């Protein structure tokens, strides 16, 4: 499904658009009209922003494992068909509602969309948007909310990781694992054991032992 999603529907890992395109009454979005099938690019009608909402011109959208699952009907949330996948994105603020005070038109932002991020535009609640620092590109920023949000939630809010403590990461090859290492070492000042778990077969007993490198 991952190869099908990227090759036939989305030519790259990112759904990318150029600034200034498609700002009329319609915009393009990747729609999942049938589960386990390639996404289709369709025109979607715009709607007005509500007082607390922000219209964002999407430049990049992260592609997560959850996006693949939801397009196969295997995710815990099952939006009605058709729907647009995409849980995180980056872009430029196009329009703000009357009550919005956190961001302004023209600012670079990242956001959590739940779904609907794989589109040229996205209307977000202002609470789900954050400004992007000047030194961070929109492409890099697009993949921060899900992986780094998960890492911060796990380490800081659930584990209450303290400086000097050791964090064991058993799956450090993926986006979330790498984010856990980064947050643990560079933000929380903890130690990280990201060693590969070796499986050792003990011939005498037939038991499988796990040892840290």
C-alpha positions in Angstrom: 0.0 0.0 0.0 2.9 2.4 0.8 4.4 2.0 -2.6 1.1 2.3 -4.3 0.3 5.5 -2.4 3.5 7.1 -3.3 4.2 6.0 -6.8 0.8 6.1 -8.5 -1.0 8.9 -6.6 1.7 11.0 -4.9 4.9 11.1 -7.0 7.0 12.0 -3.9 6.9 11.4 -0.2 5.5 14.9 0.1 2.4 16.5 -1.3 4.0 19.7 -2.4 2.7 22.9 -4.0 4.1 26.1 -5.2 3.1 29.3 -3.5 0.4 31.2 -5.3 -1.2 28.3 -7.1 -4.8 27.3 -6.8 -6.1 30.2 -4.7 -9.5 30.5 -6.3 -12.8 29.1 -5.2 -11.5 25.5 -5.5 -8.3 23.8 -4.5 -6.8 20.4 -5.2 -6.9 17.6 -2.6 -5.9 13.9 -2.5 -9.0 11.9 -1.9 -9.4 8.4 -0.7 -12.7 7.3 -2.3 -12.2 3.6 -1.9 -10.1 1.8 0.7 -6.9 0.0 -0.4 -6.9 1.9 -3.7 -4.7 4.8 -5.0 -5.7 8.3 -4.0 -7.2 10.6 -6.6 -6.5 14.3 -7.0 -9.8 16.2 -7.1 -11.0 19.8 -7.0 -12.6 20.7 -3.7 -14.8 23.7 -3.0 -13.6 26.3 -0.5 -15.6 27.2 2.5 -15.4 30.4 4.7 -13.3 30.4 7.8 -15.0 30.6 11.1 -14.0 33.2 13.7 -11.4 30.9 15.4 -10.1 29.3 12.2 -7.1 29.8 9.9 -6.8 29.1 6.2 -3.4 27.7 5.4 -1.7 27.3 2.0 -0.2 23.9 2.4 3.3 23.5 1.1 4.3 20.1 2.5 2.4 17.2 4.2 4.1 14.4 6.1 3.2 10.9 5.2 2.9 8.7 8.3 2.2 5.0 8.9 -1.2 6.0 10.3 -2.1 7.6 6.9 -1.4 4.2 5.2 -3.5 2.4 7.8 -6.5 4.8 7.5 -6.5 4.4 3.7 -6.7 0.7 4.3 -9.5 0.9 6.9 -7.2 -0.4 9.6 -6.8 2.7 11.7 -8.7 3.2 15.0 -10.4 6.2 13.4 -12.4 5.4 10.3 -13.5 8.6 8.5 -16.4 8.3 6.1 -15.5 8.0 2.4 -14.4 10.0 0.6 -11.8 11.6 2.8 -8.4 13.3 2.5 -5.5 11.8 4.5 -2.6 13.7 6.0 -2.1 14.3 9.7 0.6 17.0 9.7 1.6 19.8 7.4 3.4 23.0 6.9 2.5 26.1 4.9 1.7 29.8 4.8 -1.3 31.5 6.5 -3.7 32.8 3.9 -6.6 34.1 6.0 -7.5 34.3 9.6 -10.9 34.4 11.4 -12.1 37.4 13.3 -11.1 35.9 16.7 -7.7 34.6 15.7 -4.7 36.2 17.6 -2.0 33.4 17.6 -0.9 33.8 13.9 -1.1 36.3 11.2 -1.5 36.3 7.4 1.7 35.5 5.7 3.3 33.7 8.6 4.9 30.2 8.2 3.2 27.6 10.3 3.0 23.9 11.0 -0.1 22.1 12.1 -1.9 18.9 13.2 -4.8 18.2 10.9 -6.0 14.8 12.1 -6.7 14.2 8.5 -7.2 16.4 5.4 -3.6 17.6 5.3 -2.9 16.2 1.8 -4.4 19.2 0.0 -3.4 22.6 -1.3 -5.4 24.3 1.5 -6.4 23.4 5.0 -8.6 25.2 7.5 -7.3 24.7 11.0 -8.3 25.8 14.5 -5.8 28.3 15.7 -5.0 26.0 18.6 -3.5 23.4 16.3 -1.0 25.7 14.6 2.5 26.8 15.6 4.9 29.3 14.0 7.9 27.9 12.2 11.3 29.5 13.2 13.1 31.2 10.4 16.0 28.8 10.4 13.7 25.8 9.9 12.6 25.0 6.3 8.9 24.2 5.7 9.9 20.8 4.4 11.7 19.9 7.6 9.0 21.5 9.8 6.2 19.4 8.2 7.3 16.2 9.9 7.7 17.6 13.4 4.1 17.6 14.9 3.4 13.8 14.8 6.8 12.3 15.6 8.1 15.0 17.9 4.7 15.4 19.5 4.6 11.7 20.3 8.2 11.8 21.6 7.5 14.7 24.0 4.3 13.2 25.2 6.0 9.9 25.9 9.1 11.2 27.6 7.9 14.3 29.4 4.3 13.8 30.1 4.1 10.0 30.6 7.6 8.9 31.7 8.5 12.2 33.4 12.1 11.7 32.2 14.7 13.5 34.4 18.2 14.7 33.5 20.7 11.9 33.8 18.2 9.1 33.5 18.6 6.5 30.8 16.1 6.0 28.1 16.0 2.7 26.2 14.8 3.0 22.6 14.2 -0.3 20.9 13.1 1.0 17.5 15.3 4.0 16.8 15.2 3.6 13.0 11.8 5.3 12.4 10.7 8.9 12.7 9.4 8.6 16.3 12.4 6.6 17.5 14.8 9.2 16.1 12.7 12.0 17.7 12.8 10.3 21.1 16.6 10.2 20.9 16.7 13.9 19.9 14.3 15.0 22.6 15.8 12.8 25.3 19.4 13.9 24.8 19.2 17.5 23.5 16.1 18.7 25.4 15.7 16.6 28.6 19.5 16.0 29.0 18.9 12.2 29.5 21.1 9.4 28.4 19.9 7.1 25.6 20.6 3.5 25.0 19.8 3.1 21.4 21.7 -0.1 20.9 20.4 -2.7 18.6 18.7 -5.7 20.3 20.5 -8.8 19.3 18.6 -12.1 19.4 20.9 -14.9 20.6 19.8 -18.5 20.2 21.0 -20.7 23.1 21.5 -24.0 21.4 21.5 -26.1 24.7 18.1 -25.0 25.8 16.5 -23.6 22.7 15.7 -20.4 24.5 15.9 -17.1 22.8 17.7 -14.4 24.8 17.8 -10.7 24.3 21.0 -8.9 25.0 22.0 -5.2 24.5 25.0 -4.4 22.4 
